[in-house]
Amino acid sequence: MIAKKYWTGMLIAVFVLYAIGTYGLRYLVILPSFSALEEADAGKDVSRVIDAINREAYHVGQQASDWSAWDDTYQFVQDGNEAYIVSNLARESLEESVGIHLLYICDRDGRVVWGEVFDASRGGKLNLREFPADTLGKDHFLLQHSSPVSEYTGILLTEAGPMLISSRPVVPTSGDGPARGSLIMGRFLGETLLRSLKQQTQIDFGIMPFDLAMGGPNMESILSRLLRERFVIEEIGPDLLRAYGMIVDLKGRPALLVTANLPREIMAKGREASKFASLSVLATAIALVVVGSILVMMVVNLLLDGRDKRRSKAWAPREIMVLALVAMAGGTLSLGAFITVRGMEEDRMRTTFQERATERCLLLQNRINHYLAELKALQRLFDASADVSRENFRNFVTPVLDEHPDILAFEWVPRVFAVDRAAHEQSIREEGRPDYRLTERNPDGTLVRAGWREVYYPVAYVEPLAGNEAILGYAPGSTLPGRLAAIERARDTGQLAATPAFPLARGAEQEVGFFVFAPVYRHFSPLRTIEQRHGDLVGFAQGVFRVGSLFETAIADSQAGGIDLSLFDRTDPRQEQLLHFHASRTRSRKTDAPTEPAVKEESVLSHSIAIELCGRQWTVVCTPSPKFLDEHRQWQSSLVLAVSLLFTAWLVSYLVGNRRRAAHTEAVVEERTAELQRSEARFRRIFESIQDIYVEVSLSEGRIVEISPSIEILSGYKREEMIGKLTTELYARPEEREALLRELMTKGYVSDYELTLVDKGGETKVCSYMAKIILNQAGQPSRIVGTIRDISERKQTEASVFRMMEESQRAREQAEQSEFALRINREQLLDTLNEQERFNRLMLDREGRVLELKQEVNTLLVELGRQKTYETAGDGQ
């Protein structure tokens, strides 16, 4: 029963330990780490939304910059000419092509030269309290420009909703002052724009004016935290997070509350990982039971030396199983801790890697967006003026090209019908290009005069012109299907369209580039259908870009190294194309550009980000360099595994050693018990055969606790009758007992002490008593142990001797004989007394040794957790 209880308790302890360990791994290690990753990712999502809104404000600022630094606008502020209004300020054109809902042009005194707020989705023209129709006032904060390059760009809350606002000083195209006034552009942050931003960011978010959000439940604490923190994360449910962010207005005051509802995908992965870890630990535990049992047996056999094997019992199956379970639990928990810590290390490395990769991809996307914004500005130049001269074109694009050398060229590509070909060629020749003609390449690559086609798309303007003279008039047809397809897509959609990458024959190393076409249509023409766009197409503003230069320029300022970047065009999965490969600066040698399969095989730690480029699907594949992996490889998991296994080994060794000690103690107990049993057997034989009486008396009560069977000869009482009897019932003279106790307490023993006892029949017997005091474990007197001998005959003999001595005096003649008999009797008596004293002392010494053996056995049994077998003098006395 004890073994069964012990076995059950050990099993329960092991499985409780397993449950606690798995619970700790799940709720104290795995899930908190995934929760931290989730909150960091949610914060990044909110930041992406805010950045996307700020980018839209930046685009409004770019448009305001294009319009404000323009000679025509500069002149309009002065004279308010009608031609400027007709050419540039059509309501539909501002909203559809430029995406502007508000345009105010004011002079230096704040008077509105021209101003209007128009939103077709809200019913047309709007009146805003924040923008009066006649004047804004000289002190209006949007008109306080201190230099020709100052600006105010950001969020402004209006009665019609939040608006992206940008205010710029009106200066000549050259950018020199003085400013004649200010130009204010605005775009409502409405549903249409929000839907577009949701598609860009792939985040379900909403916005709300900060003051309106104050009335919501639990919002006061959230809003107060946002004044101190960048973002706040709130759990809505087990599968949904809500992240909050804040955007300030132009005056730096809280303006918009951004809320993003985010699925808890990371936490779902964390729960799956914790379940997998628990199942893995359980499966490993089951597998290790058998292996652990075998290993424990081997360890036991190695640790037990020959002496221990001879003296120790064989190991019981339950003991081996307990050790196996302990080893299994320690091993599985060690493995689980190792897996968990290794997972956390990999998560940290993956998070760092993804942050760096995302940073670089965002830099590339922003660079592309910036260049496309420059192309759109060129598009608006042609939209705003029906006659853009070559000089105007050059003046407009040259600063941009000087600032961005990775833009290979800007071009103007008009649509020329076959019937207008001659007139077109003549007009260009009259501008100072006498050799101008429409050309194309023949099969061997030579430029030749273009054959007849119904429509041509020649390069009429190009900047920089130096080195590009040969492409003036170049109008390829079906020989460049990618170019023609992009032209047709831009024409039909009214949106920018990019070509597939093509090789650029420039420099020692071949580089690839691509075209982007921005369609230009006739002024004030309706563009709602494809047919209308076909009929009113004028031409295309075209940009020519170097892929490699654009890529390297975009990421040049990034401090995140250790990542190899591969740019692929995956518009057509059947014709996937590697556009550029950027080897990490941390590589010790130059690395050749890999193929897509090589990128996939290089490392499982990879990150792909899609970039939409005017109808082309580009993908940046990021892979870590070897140095990145070396720098971010952690050793904590290995340390945890080593420490855990060492602790498990120590624990198993401790249990084995404890078992050895217990086995040794059991062997000692068995030896002592056997010795005690042998001694008791000898004692019992002596005890039952001796004529003298052995007796043990309780000192506190005076009761007989043990007495030899020979008492029946002396007293007539059987041994069983004497056990428990009070000694006071046996004394003929009670005062003898009091005197005996006083002498025992004083000396601790008595020898040949004469007592007069009463037997069962009432007859008195003279006895010799030899005894000593036995102390308990506390050192206090507990029992009296001694022997009793009947000396009645001896007393009679002594009396006879005395009588004989008296008779000898009366009969001298018998003196010699009497003296001789007396001497013999005296010698016999002395021999008998000496022999009895030696025996009594031997019995007392033996009893002390027996008691010591009993106490030693009881102590060893207590150490083994067992019940005492013997009652000793110190128990209960």
PATORGU-959614 format. One line per field, with one value per residue (C-alpha): residue number from 1; x, y, z. Coordinates in steps of 0.001 Angstrom, whole numbers. Each point is the difference from the previous one (the first is absolute). Layout:
// PATORGU-959614
nr NUM:...;
X X:...;
Y Y:...;
Z Z:...;
//
This chain:
// PATORGU-959614
nr 1:2:3:4:5:6:7:8:9:10:11:12:13:14:15:16:17:18:19:20:21:22:23:24:25:26:27:28:29:30:31:32:33:34:35:36:37:38:39:40:41:42:43:44:45:46:47:48:49:50:51:52:53:54:55:56:57:58:59:60:61:62:63:64:65:66:67:68:69:70:71:72:73:74:75:76:77:78:79:80:81:82:83:84:85:86:87:88:89:90:91:92:93:94:95:96:97:98:99:100:101:102:103:104:105:106:107:108:109:110:111:112:113:114:115:116:117:118:119:120:121:122:123:124:125:126:127:128:129:130:131:132:133:134:135:136:137:138:139:140:141:142:143:144:145:146:147:148:149:150:151:152:153:154:155:156:157:158:159:160:161:162:163:164:165:166:167:168:169:170:171:172:173:174:175:176:177:178:179:180:181:182:183:184:185:186:187:188:189:190:191:192:193:194:195:196:197:198:199:200:201:202:203:204:205:206:207:208:209:210:211:212:213:214:215:216:217:218:219:220:221:222:223:224:225:226:227:228:229:230:231:232:233:234:235:236:237:238:239:240:241:242:243:244:245:246:247:248:249:250:251:252:253:254:255:256:257:258:259:260:261:262:263:264:265:266:267:268:269:270:271:272:273:274:275:276:277:278:279:280:281:282:283:284:285:286:287:288:289:290:291:292:293:294:295:296:297:298:299:300:301:302:303:304:305:306:307:308:309:310:311:312:313:314:315:316:317:318:319:320:321:322:323:324:325:326:327:328:329:330:331:332:333:334:335:336:337:338:339:340:341:342:343:344:345:346:347:348:349:350:351:352:353:354:355:356:357:358:359:360:361:362:363:364:365:366:367:368:369:370:371:372:373:374:375:376:377:378:379:380:381:382:383:384:385:386:387:388:389:390:391:392:393:394:395:396:397:398:399:400:401:402:403:404:405:406:407:408:409:410:411:412:413:414:415:416:417:418:419:420:421:422:423:424:425:426:427:428:429:430:431:432:433:434:435:436:437:438:439:440:441:442:443:444:445:446:447:448:449:450:451:452:453:454:455:456:457:458:459:460:461:462:463:464:465:466:467:468:469:470:471:472:473:474:475:476:477:478:479:480:481:482:483:484:485:486:487:488:489:490:491:492:493:494:495:496:497:498:499:500:501:502:503:504:505:506:507:508:509:510:511:512:513:514:515:516:517:518:519:520:521:522:523:524:525:526:527:528:529:530:531:532:533:534:535:536:537:538:539:540:541:542:543:544:545:546:547:548:549:550:551:552:553:554:555:556:557:558:559:560:561:562:563:564:565:566:567:568:569:570:571:572:573:574:575:576:577:578:579:580:581:582:583:584:585:586:587:588:589:590:591:592:593:594:595:596:597:598:599:600:601:602:603:604:605:606:607:608:609:610:611:612:613:614:615:616:617:618:619:620:621:622:623:624:625:626:627:628:629:630:631:632:633:634:635:636:637:638:639:640:641:642:643:644:645:646:647:648:649:650:651:652:653:654:655:656:657:658:659:660:661:662:663:664:665:666:667:668:669:670:671:672:673:674:675:676:677:678:679:680:681:682:683:684:685:686:687:688:689:690:691:692:693:694:695:696:697:698:699:700:701:702:703:704:705:706:707:708:709:710:711:712:713:714:715:716:717:718:719:720:721:722:723:724:725:726:727:728:729:730:731:732:733:734:735:736:737:738:739:740:741:742:743:744:745:746:747:748:749:750:751:752:753:754:755:756:757:758:759:760:761:762:763:764:765:766:767:768:769:770:771:772:773:774:775:776:777:778:779:780:781:782:783:784:785:786:787:788:789:790:791:792:793:794:795:796:797:798:799:800:801:802:803:804:805:806:807:808:809:810:811:812:813:814:815:816:817:818:819:820:821:822:823:824:825:826:827:828:829:830:831:832:833:834:835:836:837:838:839:840:841:842:843:844:845:846:847:848:849:850:851:852:853:854:855:856:857:858:859:860:861:862:863:864:865:866:867:868:869:870:871:872:873:874:875:876:877;
X 0:2824:1768:-3217:-571:3605:-266:-3278:1419:3072:-2095:-2246:3045:1600:-3152:-706:3546:-667:-3269:1667:2888:-2223:-2208:3052:1347:-3364:-1121:3273:2347:-1590:-3236:1536:2760:-2548:-2154:2973:654:-3688:-79:3162:-1485:-3269:1941:1743:-3364:-1309:3213:-464:-3501:1217:2925:-2382:-2176:3080:1178:-3305:516:3491:-1438:-2407:3019:1840:-2945:-246:3733:-394:-2839:1410:3490:-1349:187:-3641:-1211:2340:-1535:-3543:383:839:-2629:-2521:-62:-2889:2244:1612:-3415:-1190:3184:648:-2874:-2751:-1749:-172:3622:1214:-1844:350:3519:1671:-2096:-448:-3184:1166:2053:475:2328:472:2068:2307:-2854:-2014:-2517:-1330:945:-1689:-1316:-2390:-817:-1509:-811:-2263:-717:-1416:-2178:2449:1084:382:227:2388:5:3780:430:-2105:-596:1401:2960:1886:1616:3589:681:-1372:2459:112:1249:2968:2830:3398:1914:-667:476:-2116:-3039:-2810:-1093:-2152:-3490:-2671:-3349:-2853:-3755:-200:2589:3785:1974:3582:1225:3139:804:2922:1156:-707:3353:1319:1055:3595:-893:1267:-2004:-1696:-3191:-3157:-2298:-833:-1532:-1979:-966:-2073:-1408:-2723:1016:-3254:-1287:1498:3490:-364:-980:3089:2190:-1523:891:3535:642:-2169:-1268:-3610:150:-2160:476:-1900:485:1794:-2589:-2889:1851:190:-3622:455:87:3439:1427:1131:2786:986:161:1965:2510:303:1199:2986:413:221:-2783:-2314:-1034:-3289:-1241:-3522:-214:2048:247:21:2196:-740:2931:-256:2188:-169:610:541:-1225:1931:203:1310:-3250:-1607:-2185:-816:-298:1028:-1496:1071:-1737:2623:-480:2100:1888:3237:-1757:-1763:3416:1170:-2873:766:3680:-821:-2273:2681:2583:-2263:-720:3674:966:-2665:1021:3638:-856:-1742:2920:2521:-1731:1382:3375:186:-705:2817:2423:-866:654:3372:822:-1065:2181:2965:-447:-479:3355:484:-451:-3243:-1263:708:-1529:-2885:-3308:-811:-1679:-3755:-1817:-1839:3307:1404:-3208:156:3575:-1016:-2915:2214:2577:-2762:-1653:3336:975:-3326:-179:3578:-919:-3145:1948:2605:-2671:-1755:3130:1245:-3386:249:3508:-1183:-3006:2294:2308:-2949:-1544:3285:455:-3533:319:3191:-1431:-3227:1958:1928:-3077:-1832:2951:-199:-3768:322:2718:-2154:-3002:2137:1178:-3529:-1100:2605:-1391:-3529:1164:1277:-3353:-1798:2241:-1362:-3530:148:1360:-937:3350:3051:3105:3258:1535:-2826:470:3731:-397:-2531:1843:3652:-49:-1585:2551:2853:-1318:-666:2677:-1637:-2826:1453:-2253:-3353:-1709:-3048:-1676:-2889:-2554:512:-2438:1320:-1750:1739:3458:1449:-1320:1393:3428:29:-942:2858:2465:-1050:895:3639:194:462:716:-3105:-2066:-2019:2238:0:2537:324:754:3769:-550:672:-2189:-2035:-2929:-3180:-2366:-3639:-2282:-3321:1387:3486:1345:3357:2372:-394:1774:2717:2103:2864:510:3755:561:-3667:-167:-474:-3283:-1733:-2735:389:-3439:216:-3099:-518:3789:-258:-3216:587:132:-3092:-1940:861:-1047:-3342:-610:758:-2222:-2933:138:1191:2540:3775:1271:3467:1758:1878:3676:2321:3800:1708:3152:1897:3363:2136:-2674:-3388:-2830:-3744:-2521:-3695:-2390:-2981:-2665:-2339:-2908:-863:-3458:-1616:-1123:-3475:-759:-2222:2009:-2601:160:2793:-1331:200:3557:953:-1407:1454:3515:2740:3109:2060:2453:2604:2641:2968:1433:3025:-1064:3368:734:-3516:298:3434:-875:-3166:1779:3232:-1008:-1130:2126:-1455:2706:446:-2836:222:-2772:-1259:-2530:-2256:-2680:-2792:-2681:-41:838:1017:2663:1369:2920:2821:396:2719:1999:1442:2655:275:2868:908:1065:3751:-43:-2210:-2857:-1461:-3698:-1914:-2874:-3379:465:3387:-1605:-2544:2581:2480:-1925:-3373:174:-1223:-2510:-1824:-1743:-2111:266:-2642:1584:-2479:-1483:3173:349:3479:1177:2947:1359:2130:2399:2508:3696:2235:1329:-3540:-676:3283:-679:-3524:555:-702:1476:-2557:-1989:3100:857:-3539:194:3421:-992:-3310:1635:2734:-2641:-1918:3177:764:-3523:146:3455:-1307:-2935:2309:2374:-2907:-1179:3500:49:-3448:1080:3097:-2072:-2451:2894:1306:-3488:-276:3400:-828:-3423:1472:2597:-2726:-2132:2937:705:-3642:-72:3031:-1500:-3295:1717:1900:-3029:-2159:2632:1663:-951:526:-2838:458:-2352:-701:-1976:-1451:1500:-2889:-2808:1826:-1586:1762:401:2099:938:1504:-2065:2160:-2093:-2481:2575:580:-3473:-2487:-1190:87:1850:-3247:-1417:3027:42:-1645:-100:1070:3193:-1462:-2187:3129:1902:-387:1410:-986:2787:2482:-1332:450:3556:767:-1260:2019:3213:-729:-631:3159:2430:-1800:374:-111:1770:-976:-2714:-2134:-3775:-2813:-2743:-3345:-918:-3421:-671:931:3331:2950:3172:3344:1436:3187:-669:2555:-1348:801:-1853:-656:-228:-2275:1092:-503:2486:-2654:-357:-2590:226:1619:1572:1375:101:-1470:1407:-1653:2560:-2282:2043:3184:-1394:-944:3501:1504:-2242:1101:3625:-517:-1632:2891:2458:-1858:-7:3755:681:-1899:1754:3671:564:-1815:1639:2295:-2686:-2476:2587:819:-3677:-587:2918:-1235:-3536:1293:2106:-2906:-2273:2474:491:-3730:-441:2805:-1382:-3459:1347:1921:-3126:-2144:2473:164:-3790:-124:2703:-1748:-3313:1640:1460:-3383:-1660:2702:-564:-3761:476:2429:-2446:-2878:2121:893:-3640:-1060:2594:-1541:-3445:-1268:-1669:2052:192:1085:-1081:2936:483:-532:-3343:-2931:1810;
Y 0:2415:-775:572:3349:977:-995:1900:3091:-4:-331:2839:2165:-650:778:3089:1128:-637:1953:2909:-20:18:2668:2127:-468:927:2920:1365:-410:-769:2017:3118:75:-299:2640:2387:-704:531:3348:1130:-1077:1772:3150:-270:-406:3172:1770:-1191:1466:3312:9:-717:2979:2186:-1115:1131:3345:64:-622:2898:2060:-1039:1080:3285:509:-595:2508:2649:144:747:3172:-274:-155:2821:2159:-1046:1281:3383:358:-2853:-660:-2054:-2149:-1567:-858:-1566:-1989:-1220:467:-2233:-1724:-3467:177:935:-2840:-2769:496:1712:-1371:3439:1135:3405:2626:3515:2598:3054:3140:1293:1717:-3192:992:-2974:446:-3291:-2653:-2878:-3238:-2652:-3655:-1838:-2750:2638:1710:2372:3378:331:2957:-489:2259:-351:1383:3122:877:3576:137:-2150:2926:1084:-1721:-3403:-2670:-1670:3245:624:-909:1324:-1107:-1139:-3645:-68:-2252:-1164:-3577:-2223:-650:2635:-816:1709:-56:-2349:-2397:-343:1389:-384:3573:1541:3685:1345:3506:1028:641:-74:-3290:870:-129:3515:2445:2089:-1996:1639:-2042:-3524:-3054:-2446:-3453:-2513:-3486:-1466:-3067:-1633:-3474:-234:865:-2200:-2979:582:209:-3189:-1784:1398:-904:-3149:1151:488:3389:3003:3605:2246:3579:-35:2102:-2254:-3089:1394:-964:-3679:-2720:-582:2555:2538:-2218:-1054:3587:1109:-2793:1062:3397:-1830:-3049:-548:-2589:-1931:-3633:-1401:-3586:-178:-3776:-3152:593:3793:2901:3673:2355:3751:2758:3776:2595:3645:2925:2870:1690:-3088:-744:-3479:-188:-3546:-3274:-2917:-3372:-3208:-3332:-2687:-3765:-1738:-2138:109:-1082:-2764:-1201:295:-2172:-2522:94:-544:-2921:-1439:462:-1728:-2882:-245:-120:-2643:-2113:325:-933:-3183:-896:642:-2240:-3165:1500:1584:-3301:-1710:2853:144:-3721:454:2956:-1952:-2951:2307:1962:-2964:-1547:-3631:611:1858:-2757:-2612:1992:1713:-1337:-246:3109:-324:720:2901:1585:-352:1468:2954:738:-428:2397:2555:-289:172:3026:1807:-893:1003:3235:734:-696:2086:2903:-325:0:2966:2107:-951:1030:3335:513:-805:2297:2836:-634:-291:3199:1876:-1395:893:3500:597:-1552:1982:3201:-486:-930:3059:2155:-1485:506:3607:673:-1424:2030:3114:-531:-734:3226:1837:-1659:956:3589:-103:-1463:2894:2426:-1307:-215:3641:1392:-922:1218:-1048:1101:-1892:2690:-225:-3763:337:2582:-2171:-3327:1077:711:-3378:-1809:1831:-1032:-3614:-1439:-3425:1457:-646:2356:1749:-7:1392:-2545:1482:-2055:558:-1389:-1054:2910:2450:-1552:2476:3018:-1340:-627:3477:1710:-1670:876:3622:-86:-549:-3753:-138:-3758:-932:-2845:-2925:-3065:-3605:-2801:-2636:-3643:670:2897:2905:3096:428:2126:-1340:-1832:910:-507:1481:1650:751:766:1733:1602:3717:1423:-1642:1253:-210:410:-639:-3626:-557:1796:-3254:-807:3231:-1155:-3625:-1568:-3787:-1953:-3681:-519:1077:-1713:898:3712:-148:-1997:2541:2870:-1637:-815:3588:1321:-2221:405:3581:-1259:-309:-3158:-1565:-2221:-3204:530:76:164:3375:5:2377:-371:-3053:-1896:-505:1465:-311:2802:583:2603:1531:1746:2681:751:3575:849:3086:2711:-299:-3175:-2606:-3151:-2320:-2678:-1714:1453:3527:-609:-1429:2994:2723:-1429:2532:-1955:-1222:1415:-2748:-775:-2276:-1498:-2130:-2903:-577:3665:584:-3003:894:3677:-907:-2180:2000:1781:-3156:-1043:-3513:-2232:-3724:-603:-1066:1415:-1429:1919:-2103:915:-2521:1597:-3121:-3066:-1854:2597:947:2378:920:3774:708:-1656:1954:-1804:971:2290:-2467:-2628:-384:-465:864:-2434:-788:613:-3155:-1551:-282:-3648:869:2771:-2429:-2613:2335:503:-811:3437:2026:2782:996:3345:794:3409:1123:2153:1450:-3340:-2057:-2352:254:-2067:651:-3255:613:-2645:270:20:-2465:2812:1005:-3555:-97:3321:-947:-3640:-337:-2420:357:-3035:-2203:1287:-724:-3516:-655:1340:-1876:-3280:463:648:-3090:-2082:1351:-786:-3561:-467:1354:-2428:-2895:1015:365:-3461:-1341:1613:-1364:-3476:179:1096:-2843:-2450:1377:-257:-3580:-842:1722:-1617:-3434:619:1158:-3016:-2306:1832:-164:-3710:-561:2261:-1838:-3322:1379:1980:-3091:-2328:2035:-671:3612:2359:2737:2932:3447:2552:3282:2675:2429:-2449:-2794:-2645:-3093:248:-3154:-2986:-3406:-3222:-1116:2315:-2866:-2060:2844:1441:-2434:2700:-700:2469:1229:759:2063:2236:3304:-765:2725:-817:1387:-3123:-2190:1701:-1486:3200:3160:2016:-2275:1250:3650:-655:-1915:2877:2559:-2018:-604:3691:865:-2557:-1106:-3672:-2463:-3319:-2891:2110:-2058:224:-1882:-914:-1743:-2895:-960:-2116:2808:-1533:2393:-509:1657:1068:1586:2793:1297:2902:3246:3044:186:3503:960:1958:3261:-1142:-410:-3137:-2263:-3626:-2262:-3136:-2715:-3593:-1605:-3100:-1923:-77:-1514:-3247:2015:1814:-3336:-1306:3064:-560:-3630:1107:2349:-2798:-2304:2599:195:-3765:-102:2067:-2512:-2952:658:-3482:643:3387:-974:-1789:2830:2590:-1986:-342:3655:1004:-2222:1384:3546:-585:-1642:2878:2627:-1824:-150:3698:1057:-2135:1508:3540:-626:-1430:2896:2534:-1903:72:3730:797:-2187:1777:3392:-1217:-1340:3317:1831:-2329:595:3762:-172:-2120:2387:3005:-1627:-929:3627:1163:-2404:1398:-3211:-684:-952:-3703:-7:1839:1244:1524:3505:-679:1323:-58;
Z 0:860:-3288:-1912:1692:-633:-3657:-434:1674:-2188:-3172:1109:825:-3382:-1949:2109:-788:-3680:138:1815:-2458:-3073:1556:740:-3508:-1510:2137:1374:-2970:-3366:51:1667:-2636:-2799:1696:56:-3672:-733:1769:-1784:-3332:810:781:-3361:-1731:1620:-971:-3585:-77:1396:-2448:-2881:1001:360:-3451:-1476:1717:-1497:-3475:518:999:-3190:-2117:1877:-583:-3752:-257:2306:-1599:-3466:-2048:-1088:3618:954:-2742:927:3557:-1444:-2718:511:-3745:-1356:-2216:3071:1420:-3251:-532:3527:2433:-1375:2905:-1546:-1125:3473:1675:-2589:-1308:2929:2879:1587:1750:1220:-1821:1342:-1526:2209:-261:2703:1846:263:-2660:-1919:-3664:-806:2352:-54:1801:-2253:693:-2429:2541:2399:-2553:-1690:1298:3761:2352:2917:3015:186:-3558:-693:-3628:80:2374:2489:1704:-42:3326:-981:1143:-3433:-1587:2310:-2388:1011:-3100:-3599:1028:3166:216:2256:-679:2156:1349:470:1579:-1838:472:-3018:1382:255:-2908:-1182:-408:-1473:-260:-2088:-913:-3610:-1704:-3584:-1571:797:3720:712:2075:931:505:-1345:2192:1027:-1651:2140:-1200:1877:-344:2148:1956:-1017:-702:-3495:1184:3092:-2139:-2129:3096:1392:-3221:100:3620:77:3399:1109:1700:688:1059:2364:1167:3314:1821:-1122:1196:3542:647:-785:2661:1560:-2447:2538:1304:-3529:-1234:3046:-673:-3631:1192:1538:-2241:-3751:-45:2316:-455:1330:-82:-1430:86:-404:-3762:-304:1094:-236:-376:536:-1358:-152:-2724:921:-2055:-1539:3397:1774:1799:129:-3086:-1065:1854:-2202:942:-1697:481:-376:-60:2634:-2479:1995:3204:-1932:-1119:3607:1208:-2715:954:3680:-852:-2214:2745:2546:-2349:-890:3671:677:-2993:968:3582:-1103:-2262:2783:2554:-1543:-814:3438:1710:-1884:657:3695:351:-1672:2265:3076:-927:-603:3198:2285:873:966:3700:-567:-2274:2663:2793:-1853:-1125:-3682:-1382:-78:-3291:1595:1050:-3502:-1439:2386:-1079:-3633:440:1719:-2782:-2588:1622:294:-3562:-1495:1970:-1035:-3608:307:1514:-2747:-2721:1579:474:-3460:-1394:1801:-1374:-3505:455:1079:-2929:-2384:1365:-357:-3480:-1072:1448:-1958:-3144:294:574:-3222:-1983:1293:-1009:-3492:-151:1181:-2551:-2762:1198:44:-3575:-1134:1685:-2087:-3133:1033:445:-3595:-1013:1703:-1872:-3292:1449:1025:-3276:-3543:-1296:2038:-1845:-66:2185:2558:31:547:2768:1775:-17:213:3811:591:-2153:1691:3424:-965:-2303:64:-2125:-3414:-1948:-277:-3389:-1701:-2261:-1997:-1882:-3746:-2504:-3394:-1689:2344:-259:-2487:1865:3245:-1456:-1572:3253:1863:-2748:254:3700:-925:-653:-3810:-19:1974:-1396:1351:295:1084:109:-2678:929:189:2460:-2386:239:-3196:-1025:1587:-2277:-391:2954:876:3123:1313:3447:-700:2490:-702:3081:2065:2883:422:-3701:-7:-862:-859:-3330:-1887:1718:-1117:-2334:1107:-371:296:-741:596:213:3642:1133:3667:-846:-2172:2611:2718:-2281:-737:3671:1051:-2774:918:3789:324:2560:-85:-1671:136:-2514:742:740:-2978:-311:-198:-2109:2236:1717:433:1915:-1540:2029:-403:-114:-541:-1436:1762:-2075:1372:-2384:-912:-1362:-1514:2394:1526:-1872:1699:752:1428:-2710:-1907:-3249:1393:1189:-3412:-1812:2237:490:-770:963:2906:2482:185:2591:-573:3184:857:2203:1671:647:1303:2311:1358:459:1881:2574:162:3207:1762:2946:-15:-1405:-296:-2466:-3636:-2153:-3275:-2107:-2226:-2534:549:-2108:-2157:2135:-3152:-799:3393:-365:2370:-250:2540:2763:2905:2007:3651:906:2729:-2531:-217:-3748:-2901:-531:-3354:-433:816:-1813:1685:1019:1488:2010:1382:847:1651:3183:1449:1627:-2944:-442:-3144:-502:-3058:-1648:-2472:-2703:-2477:-952:536:2948:1472:2945:2254:1454:3083:1292:2852:-677:1880:2170:984:1108:1921:1719:1026:886:3702:2563:2771:-1171:45:3473:1207:-1427:1548:3429:-45:-972:2620:2640:-1136:127:3485:1165:-1349:1562:3281:-49:-862:2808:2392:-1017:647:3419:759:-1169:2179:2970:-605:-96:3306:1483:-1148:1498:3266:52:-612:2715:2318:-804:681:3226:965:-743:2201:2628:-190:533:2978:1115:116:1478:2726:3642:1032:-857:-2569:524:-1556:2010:-1149:2208:-375:865:1801:-2238:-1281:-3790:-523:2170:-678:343:2930:2201:325:1988:2435:424:-1392:-2445:-3722:-2217:-1573:3454:919:-3104:953:3761:2412:1846:3218:144:273:2857:3476:1461:-2059:1561:-1807:-3367:999:1165:-3225:-2204:1945:-430:-3739:-631:1907:-1407:-3156:938:2914:453:2296:1554:2370:-277:1689:-2496:360:-2322:-1260:3064:2400:970:319:-1970:535:-3363:-1291:-2517:-2554:-2148:-1773:-1341:-3826:-1502:-2895:-3133:1880:2645:2696:2245:-1619:1163:2559:-1442:2288:1234:3097:1744:2801:2857:2595:44:237:2969:1554:-697:1630:3025:158:-162:2888:1991:-806:1181:3301:324:-755:3023:2063:-1550:-433:-1016:-3185:-560:-2782:-1930:502:-991:-3124:-951:653:-2228:-2795:273:12:-3133:-1824:948:-1166:-3328:-534:784:-2354:-2796:474:-42:-3235:-1633:1132:-1359:-3302:-319:754:-2568:-2574:602:-502:-3308:-1124:745:-1954:-3002:150:64:-2967:-2032:767:-1051:-3341:-615:614:-2534:-2516:699:1682:3330:3066:663:3700:3061:2011:3388:-1374:-1694:1902:3364;
//
